[in-house]
């Protein structure tokens, strides 16, 4: 269902409740038949959305939504997870750097 990737990408957002378009993400609560498994088109839709969020935050990767849904190779899937983790660590580093600059300006 690719919700795992979307959950990881939420860590990049300043205000996840407002930054993510909940109407696009397909999960058990907004499906017509919540008891059935996810269809292939629903999984592909979530994968496309996860890839677009990662690209929005500067992720560079050569992965298609089919690679995330079909998991033909665990290396491909893990490379996307690692790309997300690099984006998160980069954001945290920038946030810490901005925090230090703000503290030094306020103490001057």
N, C-alpha and C positions, 0 to 999 in steps of 0.2 A: 504493500500500500504506500510505501515511501514516506510514511509519516515520521519515521525516525529521522530522516534527513531534514525535514521541515522543523522538527523539534530542536535539532542541533542548530539550525540556522536562526532560530528565535533568539539565541544567545548573542547574535550580532546586532539585534535591534535595540534601540534606546527605549521604545515603548511598544513591546510586542502586541499588546492588546489592540492598539490602533494602527500599527504599521503593517500587519498582515491582513490580507483580504480573506476573511473567514468564509465568504461565499464560494471562493475558488477551491479551497481545500476540501477534499472529500473524505469524511470520516464517518464512523458508525452513526453519529447523531443526526446527520443531515442526508441520509440515504432513504430511498423509498422502502427498501427491504433491508433493515439493519441486521437481521439475523443471518443473511447470506454472506458468502465470501465476497471480497472485492472483485469486480470485473477487471479485465485487462485494460479497458479504456479508462476506468477510474484510477488504476495504478499509474498508467501513462500520464494522465492529467496531473496527478500529484508529483510525479517525477519531473515533468516539464516545469511545474511551478517551483520546485526545489532548485532546479538548475538555474532558473531565471533569477531567483533570489540570490543565489551564490554569485552569479555574474554581476548582479547589481552592486554587490559589495566588493567587487574586484577579483573574484575568483577566475583563474585561468586554467582551463581543463579541456580535454578533448573526449568528452563522454556524451553519449546520447541517452535519451530517456529509456530506450530499450535496454541499454546496458544495466541500468539501475533496477529495472523491473525483472528482467530475465536472469540476472546474475550468472552469466555464462562464465565469468572469471572473477574470483574473489579479489584479485589484484585491482581490477577496475573499480570495484565497489569501494575497496579500502583507499584507493587513490582519491576518490571523491570525499571520503570521510577525512582524510588527511588534509585535503584542500580546505575543507570547512574548519578544521582545527587550526590551520595556519592563519586563516582569516580571523578566527576568534582570538588567538594569541596576539596577532598584530593589533587588533582593536584594543585589547586589554593593555598592551604596551603604550599605545597612543593615549588611552585614558589616564594611565599613571603619569605619563609625561605631562599631559595637560594639567593634572592635579598638582604636580610639583611646581609648574609655572604659576598656577593660580595662587598657591601658598606663598611662593617667594614674592609675588607682586603685592599680596595683602600684608606681608610682614614688613615691606619696605616703607 
